[in-house]
């Protein structure tokens, strides 16, 4: 079993670890949202000067460097090879999602990309029904439809040509949804650092292959950004994984939506990008639909759970 947050020695972050699990999960996810926003801002900045596929490699390479102390301390034996297939599937989904995302962020405004990325839970519901044959009621299907109406509000087909960047974000969200389900499965038995470590161990060499086809040596001033990109990326995924391990996804995933205001603020401050009213409106519709899906799943799970037996007096 993975070490839980409660396994941290007494006196170290005592207040944090005394909080209820949902509160700890919410704080982890909020921290991850800030880190992801900073990472995406760097991608947006460097994507105008370096190939996005190459940025993905450096993000994974420096993330691996950040994780090396943990790997050396615990040893490769701490990585559970019995979950090799799940780790491999997670890495493949992560690579596809990452390459699509890095390319998209270099093509379209950051706030628009973040708003469209919130479609991940909508794809997850559809995948659960079509692939896993789970029963999905009309209410959740209705929320999925409403969510994709939010997508239409943002991309405005017929008025604005559907961009390559928007298409890549949707593909990234689809593969990200598959990856999130795999992370939740792994988090039941694997420690969060191991999940992140396996991810970068896989992705560093995997992302190097496509990067070699467009390789362009970074300029001296690029290196500090690339190092920060890798470090923040590792911390963001660590926070995301710890959030899912600390509490149910339905309790912590709403805090992932903080990526929108954080990302928009950073893009405005550093890139002078101002989100359009269409982006904010579409994001609101998507967020509302995905939050409804989360609340509906909580309601259905509680209804399926048997009531506790009360002993006779």
Number of C-alpha atoms within 10 A of each C-alpha: 8 14 11 13 16 12 9 12 10 9 8 9 10 12 8 14 18 12 11 11 19 18 18 20 27 24 19 23 29 24 22 28 25 21 25 26 28 22 23 27 24 20 26 23 17 18 20 12 13 19 18 26 25 25 26 27 27 21 28 28 22 22 28 24 17 20 20 16 11 14 20 9 9 12 11 14 8 12 18 15 11 8 12 12 10 16 20 15 14 24 22 18 19 23 25 16 23 24 21 24 29 24 22 26 27 23 19 16 21 26 29 25 26 24 27 26 26 24 28 22 26 24 21 22 22 17 16 14 15 12 10 10 10 12 10 14 10 9 12 20 16 12 22 24 15 18 25 19 17 27 26 15 19 23 21 15 12 7 7 9 9 13 13 12 21 24 16 23 30 23 20 26 26 22 23 26 25 21 23 21 14 17 22 17 14 20 21 14 14 21 21 25 21 23 22 23 23 21 23 28 19 19 24 20 13 16 24 19 13 15 18 12 10 13 14 12 9 15 9 7 8 13 12 9 16 23 18 17 26 25 22 24 24 28 20 25 23 21 26 29 26 26 31 26 25 23 18 15 17 17 19 22 22 17 19 19 19 19 25 23 16 18 26 24 19 21 24 16 11 11 15 11 15 14 16 12 11 17 21 19 15 24 27 14 19 30 19 17 25 24 17 16 22 18 14 17 15 14 11 10 10 11 10 8 8 7 8 6 6 6 5 4 3
